């Protein structure tokens, strides 16, 4: 495939390039990463990109140019030489003490008895009691016996030394094995403690993430309920404002309102024209509210001033307060409707 061919090209770089190339430490990793882009996109990828490629590639980017650019980038990466392999020795394994080989299987009592005989005067008597043979002198016969006794003496000493060395070695091997077992148990205990600590941390993070997820859902529900409450309040306020806009006399419907209200309403002597004229109240023509307009004696002075052009803001009662919003564009737009002296 193209990927394996690119890797083959990377790892078959000329040798004379290696000393001159300084930062070739991660070039093989870069080549492996860049080899992903050497192969053109498959059928499924092209099928996905055929419909709406901007959703997958982003705006203002040509996918073909992107693939060509990445392919050129991969080609440049493939020209990088591989790193020089510096031999790193493996860590030396710990050599444990081995047992002594070739220990004579002779009882220490037998060796001690033989040493006592060879070191006593009986050895000289044995040399003197050696039989003479034809052609041999007495000196040579005693010398041969003495030489054989010296060999046996050295063998006894060596056997005792090897037996003692084997005994001490076994003691040291047992001590070393115990120390090694203790070290292995200590490492295992520390590893278990480390894994336990990592496990506790992972459980703590999982519990924290789960709690954050639950709290996020609860907060989302609470926030949704709060937004719904605010939305309902704004809708109710808008409905109330629409109702009040139909009931309050403004500059647009002022002539119609004044024409529909009977003159007896504006007389100074009649404090309550509805109570004075019950027939008109029953007929629905002389009542101030029969025309659908809210015109009573108990009116709001700030609203009247606003309707008549004497006030700019809304009244600041608690039930009729409109929240103040710092909107510069709205203030400029409202101030453009004002009548200025130059107008």
ABEGO torsion letter per residue (X at the ends): XAAAAAAAAAAABBAAAAAABABAAAAAAAAAAAAAAABBBBAAAAAAAAABAAAAAEBGBBAAAAAAAAAAAAAAAAABBBBBBBBBBBBBBBBBBBBBBGBBBBBAAAAAAAAAAAABAAAAAAAAABBBBBGBBAAAAAAAAAAAAAAAAAAAAAAAAAAAAAAAAAAAAAAAAAAAAAAAAAAAAAAAAAAAAAAAAAAAAAAAAAAAAAAAAAAAAAAAAAAAAAAAAAAAAAAAAAAAAAABBBAAAAAAAAAABBAAAABAABABAAAABAAAAAAGAABAAAAGBBBBABBBAAAAAAAAGABABBBABAAABBBBBBBAAAAAAAAAABBBAAX
